Amino acid sequence: MFIINSITIDHHFCGPSESGNGGYSAGLIATNVPFSAEVTLRKPPPLDHSMRLLVDGESARLMDGEVLVAEAREIAGFHLESPLPVEFSTATEAAKNYYGYEHSPFPNCFVCGHLRERGQGLKIHPGRVVGQTVASPWVPYAALGDSQGLVKEEFIWAALDCPGAWALIDHDQVVVLGRIAVQQELPIKVEKPYVVMGWVIGSEGRKTWTGTAIYNEKKELCASAKATWISIK
């Protein structure tokens, strides 16, 4: 089976000002393929113009003209050892010490940008809780949901992006998302309180592997992600 879809990443969903947030962009690809996907970003996803998503069986390629922007492949799932979830109040306190308030390389990022107003960005501001583990409160606003009030898949992928980066960022380090896969266990609803956590799994050279997770009020795991980050500074 060969399918061609059209994808456009609106500038509203930027990470760096000139390219799409990695988690959102990967999630948008995932919603347009007929399989559970692991997405690898090959180039910063460009904004505000149509790209072709070429879907061929268990794989897909996002093309900007002749340039390969991203690839997706089918995965059966992954195993991830998650840390114990913290209380919403603990995450709220941790977010007060969000390193990005003073040192964010992308202050207008749709996910973690502190310059975004409520309703214009996810405002996930992870602060350190212990070691290389961070946490942030998150209350998804109504526009992120579908007609049943469930947060759309691409926004779940977005929420599971930046906390991984903030778990590993130190001083003036800058990292970009290279690869991500997401598993959802339970529905995530708008206007409900959640805790988003990120932690470092390991690193080698310029690559670091992280885990992220979203927990509900009952401390149940709602969704998780494994990601690969590339240090560019």
ABEGO torsion letter per residue (X at the ends): XBBBBBBBBBAAABBBAABBBAAAAAAAAAAABABBBBBBBABBBBBGBBBBBBBBEABBBBBBEABBABBBBBBAEBBBBBBBBBBAAAAAAAAAABAAAAABABAABAAABAABBBGABAGBBBBBABEABBBBBBBBBAAABBAAGBBBAAAAAAAABAAAAAAABBEABBBBBABBBBBBABBBBBGBBBBBBBBBAEBBEABBBBBBBBBBAAGBBABBBBBBBBBAX
